[in-house]
Amino acid sequence: TFFKIAKKNSNYNIDLNNHKKLENFFKNFEFKYVINCAAIVNLKKCEKNKISSSKINYQLPKLLNKISKRYNFKIVHISTDHVYFSKNNILHSENSKTRAVNFYAKTKIQAEKILKKSKKCLIIRTNFVGYSGFLKPSFVDWIYLSIKKKKKIKLFHDMFTSTIDIQSCAKYIILLSLSNSIGIFNLGSKGQISKEEFALKFAKKLGLTLNYESVSSNVFKVKRGKNLGMNVNKIEKKLKIKMPTINKVINTLSKYYK
């Protein structure tokens, strides 16, 4: 049985910034696993609201780590590929060096540093995309809507990721959580792709034409990592599976838009 905890629209509505109330909540239940998906991921928002961003991205995982020792549950912390930084276009392993190129990455690295000390913590570095029903447009929603509205968009030719569809991501998070996995795992597709090429392949799969301009990600005011590709050999070996290729991810995503 899974319970959702969030500020609203959940099984239990709790403000995650209210640490006292959150601690009291865990007194009343016995959990084997707690998956922390809470995060402020908007890079501009993180830079402008450093206190509130730090509370969710760093202070909350720190609190959960403390509570987990008291109530003996396993923390599964969803981190990000944005902790990686390289001038070269490589696939990073879990042992690759990390670097905070912006405040968002800094808070995620801080959280990982605390959680890595725990003997019962699983840290999952990932990058996922998916259909959101257009309520809060994701990257693929934005591409699809731009095509439908015949709107010209800018796509980055120099930003590479090993992104995975959200359905596969959720499945592998559960499988890792229920296994005896601890430490850090990369969770993504096999290989890597630029934002530009991803969008073009996605549009082609839908049989649609994309009107775009190829640009560099240097246009961003907030600095960000460009080469975020992930080596997924560790998760493949642990779960005895083959992670989906980029093309398979795009095929899966296209079904929701067709």
C-alpha positions in Angstrom: 0.0 0.0 0.0 1.3 3.4 -0.9 0.3 6.7 0.7 1.0 10.2 -0.8 2.0 13.1 1.3 1.9 16.6 -0.1 0.6 20.1 0.6 -2.7 19.3 -1.1 -4.5 16.7 -3.2 -2.9 13.8 -1.4 -3.8 11.0 1.1 -2.4 13.2 3.8 -2.1 16.9 3.2 0.9 18.3 5.1 3.0 21.3 4.4 6.4 19.7 4.0 8.0 22.9 5.4 6.2 22.2 8.7 8.9 19.9 10.1 7.2 19.5 13.5 3.9 18.4 11.9 5.8 16.1 9.6 7.7 14.5 12.5 4.4 13.9 14.3 3.0 12.2 11.2 5.6 9.5 11.3 4.8 8.7 14.9 1.4 7.3 13.8 2.5 5.0 11.0 5.0 2.3 10.4 6.6 2.7 7.0 9.2 0.4 5.4 10.0 2.9 2.6 9.7 6.6 2.2 10.2 7.9 -1.4 11.1 11.6 -1.4 10.0 13.2 -4.7 9.6 16.7 -3.3 11.8 19.3 -5.0 11.8 22.8 -6.4 13.3 22.2 -9.8 12.8 25.5 -11.6 16.3 26.9 -11.8 15.2 30.6 -11.9 13.0 30.1 -8.8 15.9 28.4 -7.0 18.2 31.4 -7.6 15.6 34.0 -6.6 14.2 32.1 -3.6 17.2 30.4 -2.1 15.7 30.0 1.4 12.5 28.3 0.3 14.5 26.2 -2.3 16.9 25.1 0.4 14.1 24.1 2.7 12.6 21.6 0.2 15.7 20.5 -1.6 18.1 20.2 1.3 16.5 20.7 4.7 13.6 18.2 4.0 15.9 15.3 3.0 18.1 16.1 6.1 15.0 15.9 8.3 13.8 12.6 6.7 17.3 11.2 7.3 17.0 12.0 11.0 13.4 10.6 11.2 14.4 7.4 9.4 16.9 6.5 12.1 14.2 6.9 14.7 11.5 5.0 13.0 13.7 2.6 11.0 12.5 3.1 7.4 14.5 3.2 4.2 14.7 6.6 2.4 14.6 6.6 -1.4 15.7 10.1 -2.5 15.1 11.3 -6.0 18.0 13.4 -7.0 19.0 14.7 -10.4 21.5 14.4 -13.3 22.1 18.1 -12.8 24.7 17.3 -10.2 27.1 16.2 -13.0 29.4 18.7 -14.7 31.8 18.0 -17.5 33.2 20.0 -20.4 33.2 16.7 -22.4 30.2 14.9 -23.8 30.5 11.7 -21.7 28.3 9.3 -19.9 28.8 9.9 -16.2 29.0 7.0 -13.7 27.8 7.2 -10.2 31.4 7.8 -9.1 31.9 10.8 -11.5 32.7 14.1 -9.9 29.8 16.4 -9.0 29.8 20.2 -9.2 27.2 22.8 -8.3 26.9 25.1 -11.3 23.8 26.8 -9.9 21.9 26.9 -6.6 19.6 24.0 -7.5 22.5 21.7 -8.1 24.1 22.9 -4.8 21.0 22.0 -2.8 20.8 18.6 -4.4 24.5 17.9 -3.8 24.1 19.0 -0.1 21.2 16.6 0.3 23.1 13.7 -1.2 26.1 14.4 1.1 23.9 14.0 4.2 22.0 11.0 2.9 25.1 9.1 1.7 26.1 8.7 5.3 23.0 6.6 6.0 23.2 2.8 5.7 19.6 2.5 4.6 19.4 5.2 1.9 18.9 4.9 -1.9 19.7 7.9 -4.0 18.4 7.9 -7.5 19.9 10.4 -10.0 17.5 10.8 -12.9 16.1 13.0 -15.7 12.5 12.2 -16.9 9.9 13.6 -19.2 6.2 12.7 -19.7 2.7 13.6 -20.6 1.2 15.9 -18.0 -2.2 16.5 -19.5 -1.0 20.0 -20.3 -2.0 21.2 -16.8 1.7 22.0 -16.1 3.4 21.6 -19.5 6.4 19.3 -19.5 9.2 19.5 -22.2 7.3 17.1 -24.5 4.0 18.8 -23.8 5.7 22.1 -24.9 7.0 20.6 -28.1 3.6 19.1 -29.0 1.6 22.3 -28.2 4.2 24.4 -30.1 3.7 22.2 -33.2 -0.1 22.3 -32.9 -0.1 26.1 -32.5 2.5 26.4 -35.4 4.8 28.3 -33.0 8.5 28.6 -33.8 10.6 27.5 -30.8 14.3 27.5 -29.8 16.0 24.2 -29.2 19.4 23.6 -27.6 21.9 21.7 -29.7 24.5 21.6 -26.9 22.6 20.2 -23.9 22.7 16.4 -23.6 20.8 14.2 -21.3 19.9 10.5 -20.8 16.2 11.3 -20.2 13.7 8.6 -19.7 9.9 8.5 -19.9 8.1 9.0 -16.5 6.3 5.6 -16.6 9.5 3.7 -16.9 11.2 5.9 -14.4 8.5 5.2 -11.8 8.7 1.5 -12.5 12.4 1.3 -11.9 12.2 3.5 -8.8 9.8 1.0 -7.3 12.0 -2.0 -8.3 15.1 -0.4 -6.9 13.2 0.6 -3.7 11.9 -3.0 -3.1 15.3 -4.5 -3.7 18.2 -4.2 -1.2 19.7 -1.4 -3.2 21.5 1.3 -1.3 23.8 4.1 -2.3 23.6 6.0 -5.6 22.1 4.8 -8.9 21.7 6.5 -12.3 18.3 6.0 -13.7 17.9 7.0 -17.3 17.8 5.8 -20.9 20.8 4.0 -22.5 22.9 6.6 -24.3 22.3 10.4 -24.5 20.7 12.9 -26.8 20.6 16.7 -27.3 17.4 18.5 -26.5 17.2 19.5 -30.2 17.6 16.0 -31.6 15.1 14.6 -29.0 12.5 17.2 -30.1 13.1 16.4 -33.8 12.8 12.6 -33.3 9.7 13.1 -31.2 8.0 15.3 -33.8 9.0 12.8 -36.6 7.5 9.9 -34.6 4.2 11.8 -34.5 4.4 12.6 -38.2 4.5 16.3 -37.5 6.7 19.2 -38.6 8.6 21.2 -36.1 9.4 24.9 -36.7 12.5 25.7 -34.7 15.8 27.6 -34.4 18.9 25.8 -33.2 20.6 27.7 -30.4 23.1 27.3 -27.7 22.1 26.9 -24.0 24.4 29.8 -23.2 21.4 32.0 -23.7 20.2 31.1 -20.2 20.8 33.6 -17.5 21.2 30.9 -14.9 24.2 28.7 -15.6 23.5 25.0 -16.1 25.2 21.8 -16.9 25.3 20.9 -20.6 26.7 17.4 -20.6 24.4 15.4 -18.3 24.6 12.0 -19.9 24.4 9.0 -17.5 26.0 5.6 -17.6 23.3 3.1 -16.5 25.4 -0.1 -16.3 25.0 -0.2 -12.5 21.1 -0.3 -12.5 21.1 -2.8 -15.4 23.4 -5.1 -13.4 21.5 -4.7 -10.2 18.0 -5.4 -11.7 19.2 -7.7 -14.4 17.5 -5.6 -17.1 18.3 -3.5 -20.2 17.4 0.1 -19.8 15.3 1.5 -22.7 17.1 3.3 -25.5 16.4 6.9 -26.4 14.3 5.7 -29.4 12.2 3.4 -27.2 11.6 6.3 -24.8 10.4 8.5 -27.6 8.2 5.6 -28.9 6.6 5.2 -25.5 6.0 9.0 -25.1 4.5 9.3 -28.6 1.7 6.9 -27.7 0.2 9.4 -25.3 0.0 12.1 -28.0 -1.3 10.0 -30.8 
